[in-house]
Amino acid sequence: MEAELIINLLSRIRHDYGNHLQVIMGYIDLGRPEKARRYVNAVVEQLDEERRLFEELPPEAALYFYQQALLCSELGLILKYRDYCMDSHAVFENGQEPYSSLKQMAAENAFRLEEEPVVYADVTARDGKAQVVFSGPALGREVKVLIEE
């Protein structure tokens, strides 16, 4: 992986954690320790999901899918991976998936912005054919995207 890509990822992570700390400090300053506690618990839950990603996938695939989740946050979406089963992540990388599909759905106003902005993704790839199944509160339905090399 290129040094520039790694630096970009680290910068995004650093920025996100700075934002988390500002939110926590804001709740504390407003005398809302219970809100701060709930927010910290949500961050810990997110970290646990990320840990699972890095423990269960090969390093290159884990970094790729982590980067995709960071890109989705720029769309105002929280991308959470529920399941992944693949012989290679290359087919996803070639199409910049799952980010490309979510970006297209966002352009089509497919998301329920009044709902929690969470989108779950199940990613599968075998023999050069892949699919992502999206679901969650932000969609309100299941969306299957087929990806071919």
Backbone as a printed PyTorch tensor [residue, N CA C, xyz], in Angstrom:
tensor([[[  0.8500,  -1.1810,   0.0000],
         [  0.0000,   0.0000,   0.0000],
         [  0.8910,   1.2390,   0.0000]],

        [[  0.4970,   2.2060,  -0.7890],
         [  1.2900,   3.4150,  -0.9230],
         [  1.3170,   4.2160,   0.3780]],

        [[  2.4610,   4.8770,   0.6110],
         [  2.5990,   5.7130,   1.8030],
         [  1.5710,   6.8370,   1.8020]],

        [[  1.2920,   7.4100,   0.6400],
         [  0.3220,   8.5140,   0.5540],
         [ -1.0690,   8.0650,   1.0010]],

        [[ -1.4700,   6.8590,   0.5970],
         [ -2.7710,   6.3240,   0.9960],
         [ -2.8200,   6.1050,   2.5020]],

        [[ -1.7490,   5.5690,   3.0570],
         [ -1.7000,   5.3380,   4.5020],
         [ -1.7750,   6.6590,   5.2530]],

        [[ -1.0580,   7.6670,   4.7960],
         [ -1.0990,   8.9850,   5.4310],
         [ -2.5120,   9.5600,   5.3530]],

        [[ -3.1730,   9.3920,   4.2140],
         [ -4.5410,   9.8760,   4.0490],
         [ -5.4790,   9.1960,   5.0500]],

        [[ -5.3540,   7.8710,   5.1690],
         [ -6.1810,   7.1380,   6.1290],
         [ -5.9180,   7.6050,   7.5570]],

        [[ -4.6620,   7.7410,   7.9140],
         [ -4.3260,   8.1840,   9.2690],
         [ -4.8450,   9.5960,   9.5370]],

        [[ -4.7830,  10.4630,   8.5550],
         [ -5.3070,  11.8220,   8.7210],
         [ -6.8070,  11.8040,   8.9670]],

        [[ -7.5230,  10.9630,   8.2280],
         [ -8.9760,  10.8490,   8.4150],
         [ -9.3020,  10.3080,   9.8040]],

        [[ -8.5650,   9.2990,  10.2280],
         [ -8.7960,   8.7120,  11.5530],
         [ -8.5430,   9.7580,  12.6320]],

        [[ -7.4450,  10.4640,  12.5040],
         [ -7.0930,  11.5110,  13.4730],
         [ -8.1840,  12.5800,  13.5260]],

        [[ -8.6830,  12.9860,  12.3690],
         [ -9.7460,  13.9890,  12.2960],
         [-11.0100,  13.4850,  13.0010]],

        [[-11.3850,  12.2260,  12.7170],
         [-12.5840,  11.6510,  13.3430],
         [-12.4630,  11.6120,  14.8610]],

        [[-11.3030,  11.2120,  15.3580],
         [-11.1450,  11.1340,  16.8170],
         [-11.1200,  12.5150,  17.4550]],

        [[-10.5860,  13.4900,  16.7610],
         [-10.6720,  14.8620,  17.2530],
         [-12.1280,  15.3030,  17.3660]],

        [[-12.9250,  14.9640,  16.3600],
         [-14.3550,  15.2830,  16.4060],
         [-15.0460,  14.5740,  17.5660]],

        [[-14.7260,  13.2960,  17.7740],
         [-15.3290,  12.5620,  18.8900],
         [-15.0120,  13.2380,  20.2240]],

        [[-13.7630,  13.6320,  20.3930],
         [-13.3770,  14.2840,  21.6460],
         [-14.1050,  15.6180,  21.8290]],

        [[-14.2990,  16.3560,  20.7500],
         [-15.0300,  17.6210,  20.8470],
         [-16.4800,  17.3970,  21.2520]],

        [[-17.1130,  16.3720,  20.7070],
         [-18.5000,  16.0670,  21.0750],
         [-18.5740,  15.7020,  22.5590]],

        [[-17.6710,  14.8590,  23.0120],
         [-17.6600,  14.4400,  24.4220],
         [-17.4510,  15.6470,  25.3300]],

        [[-16.4850,  16.4940,  24.9850],
         [-16.2340,  17.6990,  25.7920],
         [-17.4600,  18.6160,  25.7920]],

        [[-18.1360,  18.7170,  24.6620],
         [-19.3510,  19.5350,  24.5880],
         [-20.4170,  19.0440,  25.5360]],

        [[-20.6500,  17.7360,  25.5640],
         [-21.6410,  17.1790,  26.4900],
         [-21.2270,  17.4250,  27.9370]],

        [[-19.9520,  17.2710,  28.2280],
         [-19.4730,  17.5110,  29.5910],
         [-19.6520,  18.9810,  29.9580]],

        [[-19.2770,  19.8840,  29.0570],
         [-19.4200,  21.3220,  29.3100],
         [-20.8770,  21.7170,  29.5170]],

        [[-21.7950,  21.0300,  28.8610],
         [-23.2250,  21.3220,  29.0080],
         [-23.8520,  20.6230,  30.2160]],

        [[-23.0140,  19.9090,  30.9760],
         [-23.5310,  19.1920,  32.1440],
         [-24.3900,  18.0020,  31.7690]],

        [[-24.0550,  17.3460,  30.6620],
         [-24.8170,  16.1840,  30.1760],
         [-23.9420,  14.9370,  30.1900]],

        [[-23.4740,  14.5210,  31.3740],
         [-22.5580,  13.3690,  31.4240],
         [-23.1730,  12.0770,  30.8880]],

        [[-24.4860,  11.9000,  31.0180],
         [-25.1040,  10.6720,  30.5150],
         [-25.0670,  10.6290,  28.9880]],

        [[-25.2600,  11.7750,  28.3560],
         [-25.1380,  11.8380,  26.8910],
         [-23.7010,  11.5460,  26.4720]],

        [[-22.7330,  12.0910,  27.2250],
         [-21.3240,  11.8210,  26.9330],
         [-21.0400,  10.3250,  27.0570]],

        [[-21.5910,   9.7050,  28.0990],
         [-21.3880,   8.2620,  28.3200],
         [-21.9650,   7.4490,  27.1540]],

        [[-23.1790,   7.7940,  26.7110],
         [-23.7950,   7.0690,  25.5850],
         [-22.9610,   7.2470,  24.3120]],

        [[-22.4460,   8.4590,  24.1240],
         [-21.6300,   8.7210,  22.9360],
         [-20.3430,   7.8980,  22.9860]],

        [[-19.6960,   7.8520,  24.1460],
         [-18.4740,   7.0520,  24.3000],
         [-18.7820,   5.5800,  24.0350]],

        [[-19.9130,   5.0920,  24.5380],
         [-20.2910,   3.6950,  24.2910],
         [-20.4780,   3.4240,  22.8030]],

        [[-21.0630,   4.3820,  22.0690],
         [-21.2510,   4.2150,  20.6270],
         [-19.8980,   4.1720,  19.9090]],

        [[-18.9560,   5.0060,  20.3480],
         [-17.6180,   5.0040,  19.7460],
         [-16.9160,   3.6790,  20.0320]],

        [[-17.0490,   3.1670,  21.2400],
         [-16.4390,   1.8840,  21.6020],
         [-17.0380,   0.7600,  20.7530]],

        [[-18.3450,   0.8110,  20.5280],
         [-18.9990,  -0.1930,  19.6770],
         [-18.4500,  -0.1230,  18.2520]],

        [[-18.2710,   1.0840,  17.7450],
         [-17.7090,   1.2650,  16.4050],
         [-16.2890,   0.7010,  16.3320]],

        [[-15.4900,   0.9610,  17.3580],
         [-14.1220,   0.4380,  17.3910],
         [-14.1120,  -1.0900,  17.3860]],

        [[-15.0720,  -1.6880,  18.0940],
         [-15.1540,  -3.1430,  18.1360],
         [-15.4770,  -3.7040,  16.7530]],

        [[-16.3680,  -3.0340,  16.0190],
         [-16.6890,  -3.4700,  14.6610],
         [-15.4680,  -3.3470,  13.7500]],

        [[-14.7110,  -2.2690,  13.9160],
         [-13.5070,  -2.0880,  13.1100],
         [-12.4580,  -3.1400,  13.4650]],

        [[-12.3260,  -3.4640,  14.7300],
         [-11.3870,  -4.4950,  15.1600],
         [-11.7160,  -5.8180,  14.4790]],

        [[-12.9990,  -6.1610,  14.4280],
         [-13.4400,  -7.4020,  13.7930],
         [-13.0350,  -7.4180,  12.3160]],

        [[-13.1970,  -6.2890,  11.6430],
         [-12.8180,  -6.1750,  10.2450],
         [-11.3340,  -6.4940,  10.0640]],

        [[-10.4970,  -5.9200,  10.9210],
         [ -9.0470,  -6.1140,  10.7990],
         [ -8.5930,  -7.4960,  11.2580]],

        [[ -9.3530,  -8.1310,  12.1150],
         [ -8.9870,  -9.4820,  12.5680],
         [ -9.4240, -10.5610,  11.5930]],

        [[-10.5270, -10.3270,  10.8740],
         [-11.1160, -11.3890,  10.0610],
         [-10.7550, -11.3360,   8.5760]],

        [[-10.2380, -10.2030,   8.1160],
         [ -9.8750, -10.0880,   6.7060],
         [ -8.3640,  -9.9750,   6.5520]],

        [[ -7.8380, -10.3460,   5.3960],
         [ -6.4110, -10.1120,   5.1380],
         [ -6.1300,  -8.6010,   5.2180]],

        [[ -4.9070,  -8.2160,   5.5750],
         [ -4.5960,  -6.7920,   5.7840],
         [ -4.9900,  -5.8610,   4.6380]],

        [[ -4.6760,  -6.2280,   3.3950],
         [ -5.0050,  -5.3620,   2.2510],
         [ -6.5160,  -5.1690,   2.1250]],

        [[ -7.2730,  -6.2510,   2.2840],
         [ -8.7360,  -6.1630,   2.1870],
         [ -9.3070,  -5.3580,   3.3480]],

        [[ -8.7880,  -5.5640,   4.5500],
         [ -9.2740,  -4.8260,   5.7140],
         [ -9.0520,  -3.3330,   5.5370]],

        [[ -7.8670,  -2.9370,   5.0870],
         [ -7.5940,  -1.5150,   4.8510],
         [ -8.4970,  -0.9450,   3.7680]],

        [[ -8.7180,  -1.7250,   2.7220],
         [ -9.5790,  -1.2510,   1.6400],
         [-11.0020,  -0.9990,   2.1460]],

        [[-11.5780,  -1.9750,   2.8320],
         [-12.9590,  -1.8200,   3.2940],
         [-13.0810,  -0.7670,   4.3880]],

        [[-12.0410,  -0.5970,   5.1780],
         [-12.0340,   0.4720,   6.1750],
         [-12.0410,   1.8360,   5.4660]],

        [[-11.2280,   1.9700,   4.4220],
         [-11.1970,   3.2110,   3.6460],
         [-12.5610,   3.4800,   3.0200]],

        [[-13.2200,   2.4490,   2.5300],
         [-14.5510,   2.6190,   1.9480],
         [-15.5430,   3.1640,   2.9870]],

        [[-15.4420,   2.6660,   4.2120],
         [-16.3240,   3.1610,   5.2840],
         [-16.0430,   4.6390,   5.5660]],

        [[-14.7750,   5.0230,   5.5610],
         [-14.4290,   6.4290,   5.7820],
         [-14.9790,   7.3110,   4.6570]],

        [[-14.8880,   6.8450,   3.4180],
         [-15.4370,   7.6060,   2.2990],
         [-16.9490,   7.7700,   2.4390]],

        [[-17.6170,   6.7290,   2.9010],
         [-19.0710,   6.7910,   3.0700],
         [-19.4650,   7.8030,   4.1380]],

        [[-18.6090,   8.0010,   5.1180],
         [-18.9170,   8.9910,   6.1570],
         [-18.9980,  10.3910,   5.5490]],

        [[-18.2890,  10.6280,   4.4410],
         [-18.3780,  11.9120,   3.7500],
         [-19.7440,  12.1070,   3.0940]],

        [[-20.4730,  11.0100,   2.8840],
         [-21.8360,  11.0800,   2.3540],
         [-22.8550,  11.2620,   3.4820]],

        [[-22.3590,  11.2770,   4.7130],
         [-23.2540,  11.3690,   5.8710],
         [-23.7930,  10.0220,   6.2970]],

        [[-23.1530,   8.9480,   5.8360],
         [-23.5980,   7.5870,   6.1330],
         [-22.5890,   6.8720,   7.0010]],

        [[-23.0980,   6.0160,   7.8510],
         [-22.2480,   5.1460,   8.6620],
         [-22.3400,   3.7630,   8.0450]],

        [[-21.2770,   3.3270,   7.4000],
         [-21.2470,   2.0170,   6.7540],
         [-20.7160,   0.9980,   7.7470]],

        [[-21.5380,  -0.0270,   8.0010],
         [-21.1410,  -1.1100,   8.8970],
         [-21.2100,  -2.4180,   8.1220]],

        [[-20.1390,  -3.1850,   8.2210],
         [-20.0880,  -4.4750,   7.5390],
         [-20.6320,  -5.5450,   8.4750]],

        [[-21.6410,  -6.2740,   8.0070],
         [-22.1770,  -7.3610,   8.8150],
         [-21.4980,  -8.6790,   8.4850]],

        [[-21.3050,  -8.8980,   7.2010],
         [-20.7510, -10.1860,   6.7860],
         [-19.8800,  -9.9630,   5.5610]],

        [[-18.8090, -10.7250,   5.4790],
         [-17.9540, -10.6790,   4.3070],
         [-17.4090, -12.0700,   4.0580]],

        [[-17.5410, -12.4740,   2.8150],
         [-17.0760, -13.7910,   2.3930],
         [-16.5140, -13.6110,   0.9850]],

        [[-15.1990, -13.7400,   0.8590],
         [-14.6140, -13.4690,  -0.4540],
         [-13.3090, -14.2120,  -0.6400]],

        [[-13.0270, -14.5230,  -1.9010],
         [-11.7280, -15.0970,  -2.2220],
         [-10.7290, -13.9930,  -2.5640]],

        [[-11.2460, -12.7970,  -2.9170],
         [-10.3980, -11.6440,  -3.2050],
         [-11.2530, -10.3850,  -3.1170]],

        [[-10.6380,  -9.2840,  -2.7100],
         [-11.3770,  -8.0280,  -2.6640],
         [-11.1510,  -7.1900,  -3.9290]],

        [[-10.3820,  -7.7120,  -4.8920],
         [-10.0040,  -6.9550,  -6.0920],
         [-11.2120,  -6.4800,  -6.8880]],

        [[-12.2360,  -7.3060,  -7.0090],
         [-13.4130,  -6.9120,  -7.7810],
         [-14.0960,  -5.6980,  -7.1470]],

        [[-14.0680,  -5.5950,  -5.8340],
         [-14.6360,  -4.4290,  -5.1550],
         [-13.7610,  -3.2050,  -5.4000]],

        [[-12.4610,  -3.4180,  -5.3250],
         [-11.5090,  -2.3220,  -5.5070],
         [-11.5990,  -1.7450,  -6.9220]],

        [[-11.7590,  -2.6110,  -7.9040],
         [-11.8570,  -2.1580,  -9.3000],
         [-13.0320,  -1.2140,  -9.5080]],

        [[-14.1330,  -1.4650,  -8.8140],
         [-15.3190,  -0.6280,  -8.9730],
         [-15.5220,   0.3830,  -7.8610]],

        [[-14.5270,   0.4860,  -6.9710],
         [-14.6400,   1.3700,  -5.8000],
         [-15.9440,   1.1090,  -5.0440]],

        [[-16.2220,  -0.1640,  -4.8140],
         [-17.4200,  -0.5880,  -4.0890],
         [-17.0660,  -0.9280,  -2.6520]],

        [[-17.9340,  -0.6750,  -1.7380],
         [-19.3390,  -0.2890,  -1.8510],
         [-19.6050,   1.2180,  -1.9530]],

        [[-18.5770,   2.0370,  -1.8510],
         [-18.7600,   3.4970,  -1.8740],
         [-19.4640,   3.9840,  -3.1310]],

        [[-19.0720,   3.4960,  -4.3120],
         [-19.6660,   3.9770,  -5.5680],
         [-21.1740,   3.7850,  -5.5890]],

        [[-21.6340,   2.6280,  -5.1570],
         [-23.0850,   2.3710,  -5.1540],
         [-23.8020,   3.2760,  -4.1640]],

        [[-23.2220,   3.4680,  -2.9860],
         [-23.8590,   4.3290,  -1.9950],
         [-23.8620,   5.7880,  -2.4450]],

        [[-22.8030,   6.2030,  -3.1240],
         [-22.7440,   7.5700,  -3.6520],
         [-23.8420,   7.7780,  -4.6920]],

        [[-24.0300,   6.7790,  -5.5570],
         [-25.0800,   6.8620,  -6.5720],
         [-26.4580,   6.9040,  -5.9120]],

        [[-26.6720,   6.0710,  -4.8950],
         [-27.9620,   6.0750,  -4.1950],
         [-28.2100,   7.4200,  -3.5130]],

        [[-27.1480,   8.0000,  -2.9570],
         [-27.2810,   9.3150,  -2.3190],
         [-27.6860,  10.3660,  -3.3470]],

        [[-27.1040,  10.3010,  -4.5500],
         [-27.4480,  11.2470,  -5.6160],
         [-28.9040,  11.0900,  -6.0500]],

        [[-29.4350,   9.8800,  -5.8950],
         [-30.8270,   9.5980,  -6.2610],
         [-31.7830,   9.8030,  -5.0800]],

        [[-31.2550,  10.3630,  -3.9850],
         [-32.0560,  10.5990,  -2.7670],
         [-32.7280,   9.3230,  -2.2610]],

        [[-31.9900,   8.2270,  -2.2730],
         [-32.5370,   6.9390,  -1.8610],
         [-32.5440,   6.7390,  -0.3470]],

        [[-31.9430,   7.6610,   0.3910],
         [-31.8090,   7.4740,   1.8290],
         [-32.8590,   8.2520,   2.6020]],

        [[-33.2650,   7.6910,   3.7010],
         [-34.1900,   8.3390,   4.6230],
         [-33.3510,   9.1310,   5.6180]],

        [[-33.1850,  10.3980,   5.3590],
         [-32.2970,  11.2100,   6.1760],
         [-32.8340,  11.4500,   7.5740]],

        [[-34.1510,  11.2740,   7.7730],
         [-34.7050,  11.4510,   9.1090],
         [-34.4160,  10.2390,  10.0060]],

        [[-34.0050,   9.1440,   9.4080],
         [-33.6600,   7.9350,  10.1510],
         [-32.1820,   7.9400,  10.5160]],

        [[-31.7920,   6.9820,  11.3610],
         [-30.3790,   6.8200,  11.6990],
         [-29.6010,   6.5440,  10.4080]],

        [[-28.4790,   7.2430,  10.1680],
         [-27.7800,   7.1260,   8.8840],
         [-26.9050,   5.8770,   8.7460]],

        [[-27.3630,   4.7580,   9.2830],
         [-26.5850,   3.5180,   9.2340],
         [-27.0030,   2.6850,   8.0290]],

        [[-25.9950,   2.2110,   7.2970],
         [-26.2120,   1.2790,   6.1920],
         [-25.3350,   0.0610,   6.4680]],

        [[-25.9620,  -1.1100,   6.4700],
         [-25.2350,  -2.3570,   6.6530],
         [-24.8890,  -2.9310,   5.2880]],

        [[-23.7220,  -3.5530,   5.2030],
         [-23.2980,  -4.1660,   3.9470],
         [-22.8400,  -5.5950,   4.1970]],

        [[-23.3590,  -6.4920,   3.3820],
         [-22.8800,  -7.8670,   3.3190],
         [-22.1670,  -7.9900,   1.9870]],

        [[-20.8730,  -8.3090,   2.0210],
         [-20.0830,  -8.3750,   0.7840],
         [-19.6560,  -9.8150,   0.5120]],

        [[-19.8350, -10.2100,  -0.7460],
         [-19.5030, -11.5740,  -1.1560],
         [-18.7980, -11.5200,  -2.5050]],

        [[-17.7550, -12.3190,  -2.6510],
         [-17.0530, -12.3990,  -3.9440],
         [-16.4990, -13.8100,  -4.1320]],

        [[-16.8200, -14.3710,  -5.2660],
         [-16.3100, -15.6880,  -5.6540],
         [-16.0790, -15.7080,  -7.1460]],

        [[-14.9220, -16.1670,  -7.5700],
         [-14.6190, -16.3770,  -8.9850],
         [-14.8570, -15.1230,  -9.8380]],

        [[-14.4780, -13.9650,  -9.3410],
         [-14.5960, -12.7350, -10.1160],
         [-15.9710, -12.0990, -10.1170]],

        [[-16.9450, -12.7520,  -9.4980],
         [-18.2930, -12.1890,  -9.3890],
         [-18.5270, -11.8020,  -7.9450]],

        [[-19.1440, -10.6520,  -7.7790],
         [-19.3310, -10.1560,  -6.4150],
         [-20.6850,  -9.4870,  -6.2740]],

        [[-21.0840,  -9.3540,  -5.0300],
         [-22.2920,  -8.6050,  -4.7420],
         [-22.1810,  -7.9480,  -3.3800]],

        [[-22.8920,  -6.8510,  -3.2520],
         [-23.0420,  -6.1860,  -1.9700],
         [-24.5370,  -6.1020,  -1.7160]],

        [[-24.9480,  -6.5170,  -0.5300],
         [-26.3450,  -6.3810,  -0.1360],
         [-26.3850,  -5.3170,   0.9460]],

        [[-27.0750,  -4.2240,   0.6430],
         [-27.2150,  -3.1150,   1.5770],
         [-28.5650,  -3.1930,   2.2760]],

        [[-28.5760,  -2.7850,   3.5350],
         [-29.8220,  -2.6920,   4.2880],
         [-29.5920,  -1.7060,   5.4290]],

        [[-30.6260,  -1.5040,   6.2130],
         [-30.4690,  -0.6420,   7.3770],
         [-31.4760,   0.4810,   7.4250]],

        [[-31.4930,   1.1950,   8.5460],
         [-32.4720,   2.2590,   8.7570],
         [-32.4480,   3.3460,   7.6880]],

        [[-31.2840,   3.6960,   7.1880],
         [-31.1870,   4.7780,   6.2090],
         [-31.8220,   4.4000,   4.8680]],

        [[-31.8980,   3.0930,   4.5790],
         [-32.4960,   2.6370,   3.3200],
         [-33.9440,   2.2140,   3.4890]],

        [[-34.2380,   1.5550,   4.5910],
         [-35.5930,   1.0750,   4.8180],
         [-35.9560,  -0.1410,   3.9870]],

        [[-35.0040,  -0.6740,   3.2600],
         [-35.2280,  -1.8570,   2.4340],
         [-33.8740,  -2.4960,   2.1320]],

        [[-33.8950,  -3.6380,   1.4870],
         [-32.6640,  -4.3040,   1.0830],
         [-32.3790,  -3.9650,  -0.3780]],

        [[-31.1130,  -3.6560,  -0.6810],
         [-30.7070,  -3.3420,  -2.0540],
         [-29.5140,  -4.2240,  -2.3960]],

        [[-29.6540,  -5.0170,  -3.4710],
         [-28.5760,  -5.8880,  -3.9530],
         [-27.8760,  -5.2300,  -5.1250]],

        [[-26.5410,  -5.1980,  -5.0590],
         [-25.7580,  -4.6520,  -6.1590],
         [-24.8170,  -5.7580,  -6.6340]],

        [[-24.9310,  -6.1260,  -7.9000],
         [-24.0580,  -7.1370,  -8.4930],
         [-22.8680,  -6.4330,  -9.1190]],

        [[-21.6880,  -6.9920,  -8.9140],
         [-20.4510,  -6.3770,  -9.4000],
         [-19.6940,  -7.4280, -10.2090]],

        [[-19.2840,  -7.0520, -11.4040],
         [-18.5170,  -7.9740, -12.2470],
         [-17.1950,  -7.3420, -12.5990]],

        [[-16.1700,  -8.1670, -12.7400],
         [-14.8290,  -7.6820, -13.0980],
         [-14.8120,  -7.0260, -14.4470]]])
